[in-house]
Structures are given as C-alpha cells and as structure tokens.
Amino acid sequence: MIAVGETLLDLETSYFTVETELSRLLSHTTARTQPIDRAEYIFYPNVTENDLEILATANLGSMLYPDQAATLILGGTLGNGTTLQLSGPGIQGSNTVQVGNIPAGFWTLRQKVQRYPLGWDIFVLDGDRVIGLPRSTRIDSER
C-alpha cells in the first residue's frame, strides 16, 4: 500500500486510513490526512464488516464535480472469495473475477451508493497484483 500511496499522493492531495503505521508512512508523501468524508484517497489494508459503516461516508462526488469522489485502495485477495460479475465501459460483454478478504457486504454497499457519474473508483491490492474497478463499472456480486 505504501508504494501506491507514494505514487498517488503529493502536497495537493489528501488521504484517510485507520492504520496508524500506514498513516505515518503516508505522511512522508506531504499529503494531508483528512476525515474519511473529505479524503481523496482512502487506504484500507484489511476491510471488515465493522468498517462498512464508516466506508459508507466516503465522498461520492457531486453532479457538478463527480471527479471529487474518493478512490478506495483496499487490501484483498484475487482469485478466491466473492464472485464479481463486471460489465460496463471497457469490458466486452462481461467478465468474472473473484475477490476475497473483503466482506460481501462491501459490494452490496457499493451497489447501494453508486449512481454514475457519482461513486468510488476502487483498487484491490493483492501483493504485486492489482485490479482497478472504475465507478463506471457495473458490479454484481455472488456469494
């Protein structure tokens, strides 16, 4: 996560994380730490069901400024867990991926709050593997 933070964060950006050590490391990027509802980048190495209520307050952007929505950087596993059916711009037909170590309730929450062009862009990190899920992607989850 720190490598992603060092790539995305700078003096003009803000971030939120609940991880104390990660926050300390991200502070070296000169980005500002902010409450979750005002942060541009949100880092969650380990999402739990207990985190969903606070994640629900992440900025979705506005109709005038949808680009002000938060980008979520989440730790997870790719290749096992919840099956996600992806469709939308950039995906021919549909595609299926499995994402683990992120509660199934997160995908339900995302579907509930997502109203394109409003919504979160999401990156799921699994070691040196990453999947990006733009807010324009339709995600249907199966358990």
OpenMM code with the backbone's topology and positions (N, CA, C; nanometers):
from openmm import Vec3, app, unit

residues = "MET ILE ALA VAL GLY GLU THR LEU LEU ASP LEU GLU THR SER TYR PHE THR VAL GLU THR GLU LEU SER ARG LEU LEU SER HIS THR THR ALA ARG THR GLN PRO ILE ASP ARG ALA GLU TYR ILE PHE TYR PRO ASN VAL THR GLU ASN ASP LEU GLU ILE LEU ALA THR ALA ASN LEU GLY SER MET LEU TYR PRO ASP GLN ALA ALA THR LEU ILE LEU GLY GLY THR LEU GLY ASN GLY THR THR LEU GLN LEU SER GLY PRO GLY ILE GLN GLY SER ASN THR VAL GLN VAL GLY ASN ILE PRO ALA GLY PHE TRP THR LEU ARG GLN LYS VAL GLN ARG TYR PRO LEU GLY TRP ASP ILE PHE VAL LEU ASP GLY ASP ARG VAL ILE GLY LEU PRO ARG SER THR ARG ILE ASP SER GLU ARG".split()
positions = [
    Vec3(0.0816, -0.1205, 0.0000),
    Vec3(0.0000, 0.0000, 0.0000),
    Vec3(0.0851, 0.1255, 0.0000),
    Vec3(0.1976, 0.1191, 0.0653),
    Vec3(0.2813, 0.2385, 0.0698),
    Vec3(0.3308, 0.2758, -0.0698),
    Vec3(0.3627, 0.1768, -0.1538),
    Vec3(0.4086, 0.2062, -0.2900),
    Vec3(0.2985, 0.2774, -0.3696),
    Vec3(0.1749, 0.2351, -0.3520),
    Vec3(0.0627, 0.3004, -0.4197),
    Vec3(0.0459, 0.4419, -0.3653),
    Vec3(0.0549, 0.4564, -0.2335),
    Vec3(0.0447, 0.5889, -0.1729),
    Vec3(0.1526, 0.6832, -0.2226),
    Vec3(0.2750, 0.6334, -0.2313),
    Vec3(0.3842, 0.7173, -0.2799),
    Vec3(0.3643, 0.7569, -0.4255),
    Vec3(0.2925, 0.6761, -0.5005),
    Vec3(0.2649, 0.7060, -0.6401),
    Vec3(0.1523, 0.8082, -0.6551),
    Vec3(0.0476, 0.7966, -0.5741),
    Vec3(-0.0717, 0.8793, -0.5905),
    Vec3(-0.0721, 1.0086, -0.5095),
    Vec3(-0.0056, 1.0079, -0.3963),
    Vec3(-0.0176, 1.1205, -0.3035),
    Vec3(0.0929, 1.2234, -0.3235),
    Vec3(0.0545, 1.3501, -0.3022),
    Vec3(0.1507, 1.4593, -0.3039),
    Vec3(0.0940, 1.5741, -0.2214),
    Vec3(0.1599, 1.6867, -0.2257),
    Vec3(0.1238, 1.8028, -0.1458),
    Vec3(-0.0202, 1.8494, -0.1685),
    Vec3(-0.0752, 1.8225, -0.2851),
    Vec3(-0.2082, 1.8725, -0.3195),
    Vec3(-0.3195, 1.7705, -0.2979),
    Vec3(-0.2894, 1.6559, -0.2371),
    Vec3(-0.3900, 1.5516, -0.2183),
    Vec3(-0.4103, 1.5228, -0.0703),
    Vec3(-0.5140, 1.4440, -0.0429),
    Vec3(-0.5443, 1.4069, 0.0955),
    Vec3(-0.5758, 1.2581, 0.1024),
    Vec3(-0.5624, 1.2044, 0.2230),
    Vec3(-0.5857, 1.0616, 0.2417),
    Vec3(-0.6465, 1.0348, 0.3790),
    Vec3(-0.7004, 0.9131, 0.3915),
    Vec3(-0.7532, 0.8626, 0.5183),
    Vec3(-0.7132, 0.7165, 0.5290),
    Vec3(-0.6729, 0.6752, 0.6467),
    Vec3(-0.6540, 0.5344, 0.6776),
    Vec3(-0.6737, 0.5149, 0.8271),
    Vec3(-0.7181, 0.3963, 0.8649),
    Vec3(-0.7332, 0.3636, 1.0068),
    Vec3(-0.6061, 0.3004, 1.0616),
    Vec3(-0.5119, 0.2669, 0.9740),
    Vec3(-0.3881, 0.2007, 1.0134),
    Vec3(-0.2844, 0.3048, 1.0555),
    Vec3(-0.2462, 0.3043, 1.1828),
    Vec3(-0.1544, 0.4039, 1.2369),
    Vec3(-0.0193, 0.4037, 1.1655),
    Vec3(0.0406, 0.2867, 1.1483),
    Vec3(0.1719, 0.2803, 1.0840),
    Vec3(0.1640, 0.3228, 0.9380),
    Vec3(0.0606, 0.2821, 0.8680),
    Vec3(0.0440, 0.3240, 0.7288),
    Vec3(0.0269, 0.4753, 0.7215),
    Vec3(-0.0500, 0.5326, 0.8116),
    Vec3(-0.0688, 0.6777, 0.8146),
    Vec3(0.0643, 0.7491, 0.8345),
    Vec3(0.1459, 0.6968, 0.9238),
    Vec3(0.2781, 0.7566, 0.9476),
    Vec3(0.3622, 0.7530, 0.8195),
    Vec3(0.3607, 0.6401, 0.7499),
    Vec3(0.4380, 0.6278, 0.6267),
    Vec3(0.3824, 0.7183, 0.5158),
    Vec3(0.2503, 0.7262, 0.5048),
    Vec3(0.1888, 0.8098, 0.4024),
    Vec3(0.2133, 0.9581, 0.4284),
    Vec3(0.2323, 0.9955, 0.5534),
    Vec3(0.2566, 1.1364, 0.5859),
    Vec3(0.3858, 1.1863, 0.5212),
    Vec3(0.4772, 1.0978, 0.4892),
    Vec3(0.6026, 1.1371, 0.4241),
    Vec3(0.5819, 1.1814, 0.2793),
    Vec3(0.4633, 1.1572, 0.2245),
    Vec3(0.4335, 1.1996, 0.0876),
    Vec3(0.3978, 1.3480, 0.0817),
    Vec3(0.3823, 1.4113, 0.1944),
    Vec3(0.3388, 1.5509, 0.2140),
    Vec3(0.1890, 1.5703, 0.1901),
    Vec3(0.1156, 1.4627, 0.1643),
    Vec3(-0.0304, 1.4725, 0.1523),
    Vec3(-0.0896, 1.4993, 0.2904),
    Vec3(-0.2095, 1.5542, 0.2919),
    Vec3(-0.2780, 1.5856, 0.4173),
    Vec3(-0.3673, 1.4696, 0.4591),
    Vec3(-0.3671, 1.4373, 0.5867),
    Vec3(-0.4636, 1.3408, 0.6373),
    Vec3(-0.5954, 1.4145, 0.6608),
    Vec3(-0.7056, 1.3510, 0.6252),
    Vec3(-0.8383, 1.4124, 0.6371),
    Vec3(-0.9370, 1.3092, 0.6905),
    Vec3(-1.0511, 1.3552, 0.7437),
    Vec3(-1.1578, 1.2606, 0.7786),
    Vec3(-1.2032, 1.1880, 0.6516),
    Vec3(-1.2593, 1.0705, 0.6685),
    Vec3(-1.2947, 0.9874, 0.5535),
    Vec3(-1.3882, 1.0569, 0.4542),
    Vec3(-1.4783, 1.1417, 0.5022),
    Vec3(-1.5734, 1.2064, 0.4117),
    Vec3(-1.5103, 1.3188, 0.3298),
    Vec3(-1.3852, 1.3573, 0.3614),
    Vec3(-1.3174, 1.4633, 0.2862),
    Vec3(-1.1904, 1.4160, 0.2169),
    Vec3(-1.1498, 1.2930, 0.2404),
    Vec3(-1.0254, 1.2412, 0.1828),
    Vec3(-1.0442, 1.2016, 0.0370),
    Vec3(-0.9426, 1.2290, -0.0425),
    Vec3(-0.9452, 1.1910, -0.1837),
    Vec3(-0.9073, 1.0442, -0.2024),
    Vec3(-0.8164, 0.9964, -0.1193),
    Vec3(-0.7706, 0.8573, -0.1262),
    Vec3(-0.7909, 0.7925, 0.0101),
    Vec3(-0.8516, 0.6747, 0.0076),
    Vec3(-0.8808, 0.6023, 0.1310),
    Vec3(-0.8109, 0.4679, 0.1240),
    Vec3(-0.7255, 0.4424, 0.2230),
    Vec3(-0.6446, 0.3203, 0.2283),
    Vec3(-0.6971, 0.2296, 0.3383),
    Vec3(-0.7401, 0.1101, 0.3013),
    Vec3(-0.7886, 0.0090, 0.3954),
    Vec3(-0.7195, -0.1232, 0.3647),
    Vec3(-0.6087, -0.1532, 0.4327),
    Vec3(-0.5402, -0.2802, 0.4079),
    Vec3(-0.6249, -0.4024, 0.4427),
    Vec3(-0.7124, -0.3893, 0.5440),
    Vec3(-0.7947, -0.5017, 0.5898),
    Vec3(-0.9365, -0.4526, 0.6190),
    Vec3(-1.0253, -0.4665, 0.5232),
    Vec3(-1.1642, -0.4242, 0.5413),
    Vec3(-1.2401, -0.5338, 0.6150),
    Vec3(-1.3168, -0.4932, 0.7178),
    Vec3(-1.4038, -0.5858, 0.7903),
    Vec3(-1.5474, -0.5352, 0.7828),
    Vec3(-1.6407, -0.6194, 0.8236),
    Vec3(-1.7819, -0.5775, 0.8298),
    Vec3(-1.7975, -0.4526, 0.9155),
    Vec3(-1.7167, -0.4423, 1.0219),
    Vec3(-1.7251, -0.3268, 1.1126),
    Vec3(-1.6836, -0.1968, 1.0441),
    Vec3(-1.6088, -0.2047, 0.9349),
    Vec3(-1.5619, -0.0855, 0.8639),
    Vec3(-1.6643, -0.0310, 0.7652),
    Vec3(-1.7662, -0.1078, 0.7341),
    Vec3(-1.8591, -0.0690, 0.6267),
    Vec3(-1.9356, 0.0588, 0.6592),
    Vec3(-1.9708, 0.0773, 0.7851),
    Vec3(-2.0464, 0.1975, 0.8217),
    Vec3(-1.9640, 0.3236, 0.7955),
    Vec3(-1.8377, 0.3210, 0.8334),
    Vec3(-1.7534, 0.4381, 0.8082),
    Vec3(-1.7205, 0.4518, 0.6595),
    Vec3(-1.6978, 0.3406, 0.5891),
    Vec3(-1.6710, 0.3481, 0.4452),
    Vec3(-1.7892, 0.4081, 0.3689),
    Vec3(-1.9084, 0.3881, 0.4201),
    Vec3(-2.0280, 0.4424, 0.3547),
    Vec3(-2.0266, 0.5946, 0.3512),
    Vec3(-1.9439, 0.6575, 0.4347),
    Vec3(-1.9382, 0.8039, 0.4386),
    Vec3(-1.8320, 0.8608, 0.3453),
    Vec3(-1.7599, 0.7760, 0.2720),
    Vec3(-1.6584, 0.8243, 0.1775),
    Vec3(-1.7254, 0.9079, 0.0685),
    Vec3(-1.6565, 1.0096, 0.0237),
    Vec3(-1.7087, 1.1051, -0.0732),
    Vec3(-1.7427, 1.0372, -0.2056),
    Vec3(-1.8643, 1.0579, -0.2528),
    Vec3(-1.9109, 1.0042, -0.3809),
    Vec3(-1.8989, 1.1060, -0.4940),
    Vec3(-1.8542, 1.2287, -0.4620),
    Vec3(-1.8527, 1.3359, -0.5608),
    Vec3(-1.9889, 1.4021, -0.5677),
    Vec3(-2.0045, 1.4957, -0.6590),
    Vec3(-2.1330, 1.5624, -0.6795),
    Vec3(-2.1595, 1.5672, -0.8293),
    Vec3(-2.2808, 1.6010, -0.8669),
    Vec3(-2.3133, 1.6078, -1.0090),
    Vec3(-2.2294, 1.7154, -1.0782),
    Vec3(-2.1960, 1.8234, -1.0080),
    Vec3(-2.1092, 1.9257, -1.0660),
    Vec3(-1.9633, 1.8814, -1.0691),
    Vec3(-1.9223, 1.8043, -0.9681),
    Vec3(-1.7827, 1.7635, -0.9562),
    Vec3(-1.7720, 1.6148, -0.9227),
    Vec3(-1.8095, 1.5267, -1.0155),
    Vec3(-1.8004, 1.3837, -0.9870),
    Vec3(-1.6558, 1.3378, -0.9682),
    Vec3(-1.5609, 1.4142, -1.0228),
    Vec3(-1.4193, 1.3789, -1.0088),
    Vec3(-1.3675, 1.3986, -0.8670),
    Vec3(-1.4475, 1.4573, -0.7800),
    Vec3(-1.4065, 1.4757, -0.6407),
    Vec3(-1.4406, 1.3546, -0.5545),
    Vec3(-1.4910, 1.2495, -0.6151),
    Vec3(-1.5206, 1.1262, -0.5410),
    Vec3(-1.3910, 1.0633, -0.4922),
    Vec3(-1.4012, 0.9879, -0.3849),
    Vec3(-1.2850, 0.9201, -0.3270),
    Vec3(-1.2428, 0.8015, -0.4125),
    Vec3(-1.1143, 0.7723, -0.4051),
    Vec3(-1.0584, 0.6498, -0.4603),
    Vec3(-1.0254, 0.5602, -0.3425),
    Vec3(-1.0796, 0.4382, -0.3435),
    Vec3(-1.0561, 0.3435, -0.2350),
    Vec3(-0.9463, 0.2471, -0.2758),
    Vec3(-0.8467, 0.2320, -0.1901),
    Vec3(-0.7392, 0.1362, -0.2114),
    Vec3(-0.7538, 0.0317, -0.1018),
    Vec3(-0.7953, -0.0883, -0.1394),
    Vec3(-0.8308, -0.1921, -0.0441),
    Vec3(-0.7378, -0.3119, -0.0563),
    Vec3(-0.7008, -0.3697, 0.0565),
    Vec3(-0.6283, -0.4953, 0.0556),
    Vec3(-0.7271, -0.6085, 0.0365),
    Vec3(-0.6901, -0.7086, -0.0394),
    Vec3(-0.7774, -0.8229, -0.0633),
    Vec3(-0.6981, -0.9357, -0.1261),
    Vec3(-0.7690, -1.0374, -0.1695),
    Vec3(-0.7063, -1.1460, -0.2445),
    Vec3(-0.7794, -1.1599, -0.3765),
    Vec3(-0.7036, -1.1867, -0.4804),
    Vec3(-0.7618, -1.2055, -0.6129),
    Vec3(-0.7559, -1.3532, -0.6480),
    Vec3(-0.8666, -1.4061, -0.7005),
    Vec3(-0.8706, -1.5461, -0.7412),
    Vec3(-0.9482, -1.6352, -0.6461),
    Vec3(-0.9986, -1.5792, -0.5359),
    Vec3(-1.0856, -1.6549, -0.4458),
    Vec3(-1.1764, -1.5570, -0.3730),
    Vec3(-1.2826, -1.6081, -0.3124),
    Vec3(-1.3743, -1.5216, -0.2388),
    Vec3(-1.5013, -1.4938, -0.3156),
    Vec3(-1.5541, -1.3738, -0.2988),
    Vec3(-1.6790, -1.3334, -0.3617),
    Vec3(-1.6609, -1.3235, -0.5129),
    Vec3(-1.7529, -1.3843, -0.5872),
    Vec3(-1.7508, -1.3757, -0.7328),
    Vec3(-1.8187, -1.2460, -0.7753),
    Vec3(-1.7458, -1.1669, -0.8549),
    Vec3(-1.7982, -1.0403, -0.9046),
    Vec3(-1.8162, -1.0504, -1.0557),
    Vec3(-1.9339, -1.0156, -1.1021),
    Vec3(-1.9643, -1.0094, -1.2450),
    Vec3(-1.9491, -0.8634, -1.2853),
    Vec3(-1.8537, -0.8347, -1.3733),
    Vec3(-1.8220, -0.6979, -1.4141),
    Vec3(-1.8746, -0.6711, -1.5542),
    Vec3(-1.9322, -0.5525, -1.5735),
    Vec3(-1.9751, -0.5108, -1.7065),
    Vec3(-1.9696, -0.3589, -1.7131),
    Vec3(-1.9756, -0.3074, -1.8329),
    Vec3(-1.9728, -0.1623, -1.8497),
    Vec3(-1.8660, -0.1200, -1.9476),
    Vec3(-1.8394, 0.0111, -1.9544),
    Vec3(-1.7413, 0.0637, -2.0490),
    Vec3(-1.6052, -0.0039, -2.0335),
    Vec3(-1.5468, -0.0430, -2.1475),
    Vec3(-1.4156, -0.1053, -2.1461),
    Vec3(-1.4172, -0.2553, -2.1260),
    Vec3(-1.5357, -0.3120, -2.1010),
    Vec3(-1.5478, -0.4565, -2.0803),
    Vec3(-1.6387, -0.5100, -2.1900),
    Vec3(-1.5833, -0.5942, -2.2753),
    Vec3(-1.6635, -0.6510, -2.3835),
    Vec3(-1.7547, -0.7573, -2.3241),
    Vec3(-1.8832, -0.7353, -2.3293),
    Vec3(-1.9793, -0.8272, -2.2674),
    Vec3(-1.9706, -0.8162, -2.1175),
    Vec3(-1.9188, -0.9200, -2.0546),
    Vec3(-1.8983, -0.9164, -1.9097),
    Vec3(-1.7759, -0.9999, -1.8756),
    Vec3(-1.7284, -0.9838, -1.7536),
    Vec3(-1.6118, -1.0561, -1.7064),
    Vec3(-1.6366, -1.0944, -1.5607),
    Vec3(-1.5830, -1.2068, -1.5193),
    Vec3(-1.5998, -1.2536, -1.3824),
    Vec3(-1.4647, -1.2580, -1.3137),
    Vec3(-1.4585, -1.2053, -1.1911),
    Vec3(-1.3388, -1.2138, -1.1079),
    Vec3(-1.3820, -1.2553, -0.9678),
    Vec3(-1.2880, -1.3100, -0.8933),
    Vec3(-1.3140, -1.3420, -0.7528),
    Vec3(-1.2239, -1.2555, -0.6668),
    Vec3(-1.2843, -1.1944, -0.5648),
    Vec3(-1.2120, -1.1073, -0.4730),
    Vec3(-1.2427, -1.1532, -0.3312),
    Vec3(-1.1373, -1.1862, -0.2562),
    Vec3(-1.1535, -1.2328, -0.1191),
    Vec3(-1.0982, -1.1333, -0.0188),
    Vec3(-1.1243, -1.1619, 0.1072),
    Vec3(-1.0811, -1.0797, 0.2210),
    Vec3(-1.1402, -0.9395, 0.2201),
    Vec3(-1.2475, -0.9229, 0.1452),
    Vec3(-1.3295, -0.8022, 0.1510),
    Vec3(-1.4708, -0.8534, 0.1742),
    Vec3(-1.5365, -0.8070, 0.2803),
    Vec3(-1.6695, -0.8610, 0.3103),
    Vec3(-1.7663, -0.8458, 0.1935),
    Vec3(-1.8498, -0.9462, 0.1734),
    Vec3(-1.9506, -0.9398, 0.0671),
    Vec3(-2.0392, -0.8166, 0.0853),
    Vec3(-2.0571, -0.7742, 0.2091),
    Vec3(-2.1369, -0.6550, 0.2365),
    Vec3(-2.0797, -0.5285, 0.1741),
    Vec3(-1.9496, -0.5267, 0.1503),
    Vec3(-1.8893, -0.4095, 0.0854),
    Vec3(-1.9452, -0.3931, -0.0552),
    Vec3(-1.9566, -0.5034, -0.1286),
    Vec3(-2.0052, -0.4963, -0.2669),
    Vec3(-2.1521, -0.4559, -0.2700),
    Vec3(-2.2276, -0.4989, -0.1691),
    Vec3(-2.3674, -0.4565, -0.1554),
    Vec3(-2.3738, -0.3066, -0.1275),
    Vec3(-2.2871, -0.2590, -0.0379),
    Vec3(-2.2793, -0.1159, -0.0068),
    Vec3(-2.2461, -0.0359, -0.1319),
    Vec3(-2.1462, -0.0803, -0.2064),
    Vec3(-2.1076, -0.0086, -0.3280),
    Vec3(-2.2246, 0.0008, -0.4244),
    Vec3(-2.2952, -0.1094, -0.4429),
    Vec3(-2.4093, -0.1100, -0.5343),
    Vec3(-2.5180, -0.0138, -0.4856),
    Vec3(-2.5338, -0.0039, -0.3553),
    Vec3(-2.6364, 0.0832, -0.2963),
    Vec3(-2.6037, 0.2315, -0.3159),
    Vec3(-2.4778, 0.2702, -0.3010),
    Vec3(-2.4424, 0.4125, -0.3066),
    Vec3(-2.4016, 0.4601, -0.4449),
    Vec3(-2.3651, 0.3693, -0.5343),
    Vec3(-2.3140, 0.4039, -0.6668),
    Vec3(-2.4253, 0.4568, -0.7558),
    Vec3(-2.4085, 0.5764, -0.8079),
    Vec3(-2.5025, 0.6363, -0.9034),
    Vec3(-2.4210, 0.7127, -1.0060),
    Vec3(-2.3699, 0.6417, -1.1071),
    Vec3(-2.2802, 0.7032, -1.2039),
    Vec3(-2.3399, 0.8319, -1.2578),
    Vec3(-2.2639, 0.9416, -1.2623),
    Vec3(-2.1194, 0.9513, -1.2504),
    Vec3(-2.0683, 0.9604, -1.1067),
    Vec3(-2.1572, 0.9484, -1.0097),
    Vec3(-2.1140, 0.9518, -0.8700),
    Vec3(-2.0700, 0.8128, -0.8267),
    Vec3(-1.9739, 0.8069, -0.7394),
    Vec3(-1.9295, 0.6781, -0.6868),
    Vec3(-1.7789, 0.6721, -0.6728),
    Vec3(-1.7331, 0.5610, -0.6190),
    Vec3(-1.5905, 0.5430, -0.5905),
    Vec3(-1.5200, 0.4677, -0.7029),
    Vec3(-1.3964, 0.5058, -0.7258),
    Vec3(-1.3052, 0.4232, -0.8028),
    Vec3(-1.2339, 0.3356, -0.7002),
    Vec3(-1.2147, 0.2085, -0.7320),
    Vec3(-1.1615, 0.1124, -0.6347),
    Vec3(-1.0425, 0.0387, -0.6941),
    Vec3(-0.9385, 0.0252, -0.6135),
    Vec3(-0.8254, -0.0606, -0.6462),
    Vec3(-0.8169, -0.1665, -0.5372),
    Vec3(-0.8093, -0.2920, -0.5762),
    Vec3(-0.7880, -0.4018, -0.4823),
    Vec3(-0.6461, -0.4510, -0.5025),
    Vec3(-0.5678, -0.4490, -0.3951),
    Vec3(-0.4278, -0.4906, -0.3994),
    Vec3(-0.4123, -0.6280, -0.3365),
    Vec3(-0.3414, -0.7152, -0.4064),
    Vec3(-0.3089, -0.8494, -0.3563),
    Vec3(-0.1613, -0.8734, -0.3862),
    Vec3(-0.0755, -0.8332, -0.2924),
    Vec3(0.0686, -0.8440, -0.3158),
    Vec3(0.1079, -0.7574, -0.4341),
    Vec3(0.1652, -0.8188, -0.5373),
    Vec3(0.2057, -0.7432, -0.6556),
    Vec3(0.0986, -0.7441, -0.7649),
    Vec3(-0.0216, -0.7922, -0.7308),
    Vec3(-0.1329, -0.7925, -0.8268),
    Vec3(-0.2342, -0.6856, -0.7857),
    Vec3(-0.2972, -0.6273, -0.8852),
    Vec3(-0.3956, -0.5224, -0.8588),
    Vec3(-0.5072, -0.5311, -0.9628),
    Vec3(-0.6267, -0.4981, -0.9186),
    Vec3(-0.7385, -0.4833, -1.0120),
    Vec3(-0.8012, -0.3469, -0.9854),
    Vec3(-0.8281, -0.2733, -1.0921),
    Vec3(-0.8933, -0.1435, -1.0826),
    Vec3(-1.0379, -0.1548, -1.1259),
    Vec3(-1.1258, -0.1002, -1.0444),
    Vec3(-1.2694, -0.1037, -1.0725),
    Vec3(-1.3217, 0.0401, -1.0741),
    Vec3(-1.3275, 0.1013, -1.1920),
    Vec3(-1.3760, 0.2386, -1.2006),
    Vec3(-1.5232, 0.2485, -1.1596),
    Vec3(-1.5649, 0.3673, -1.1238),
    Vec3(-1.7046, 0.3876, -1.0818),
    Vec3(-1.8024, 0.3577, -1.1939),
    Vec3(-1.7561, 0.3587, -1.3188),
    Vec3(-1.8427, 0.3288, -1.4324),
    Vec3(-1.8683, 0.1794, -1.4500),
    Vec3(-1.7955, 0.0950, -1.3770),
    Vec3(-1.8124, -0.0495, -1.3885),
    Vec3(-1.9335, -0.0947, -1.3077),
    Vec3(-2.0179, -0.1717, -1.3721),
    Vec3(-2.1297, -0.2336, -1.3001),
    Vec3(-2.0761, -0.3612, -1.2365),
    Vec3(-2.1012, -0.3769, -1.1065),
    Vec3(-2.0516, -0.4944, -1.0326),
    Vec3(-2.1697, -0.5635, -0.9676),
    Vec3(-2.1932, -0.6876, -1.0090),
    Vec3(-2.2946, -0.7720, -0.9448),
    Vec3(-2.2187, -0.8799, -0.8688),
    Vec3(-2.2512, -0.8972, -0.7403),
    Vec3(-2.1768, -0.9935, -0.6604),
    Vec3(-2.2606, -1.1165, -0.6316),
    Vec3(-2.1905, -1.2288, -0.6227),
    Vec3(-2.2492, -1.3576, -0.5825),
    Vec3(-2.1690, -1.4083, -0.4668),
    Vec3(-2.2311, -1.4740, -0.3750),
    Vec3(-2.1554, -1.5247, -0.2593),
    Vec3(-2.0982, -1.6592, -0.2864),
] * unit.nanometer
topology = app.Topology()
chain = topology.addChain("A")
for resn in residues:
    res = topology.addResidue(resn, chain)
    for name in ("N", "CA", "C"):
        topology.addAtom(name, app.Element.getBySymbol(name[0]), res)
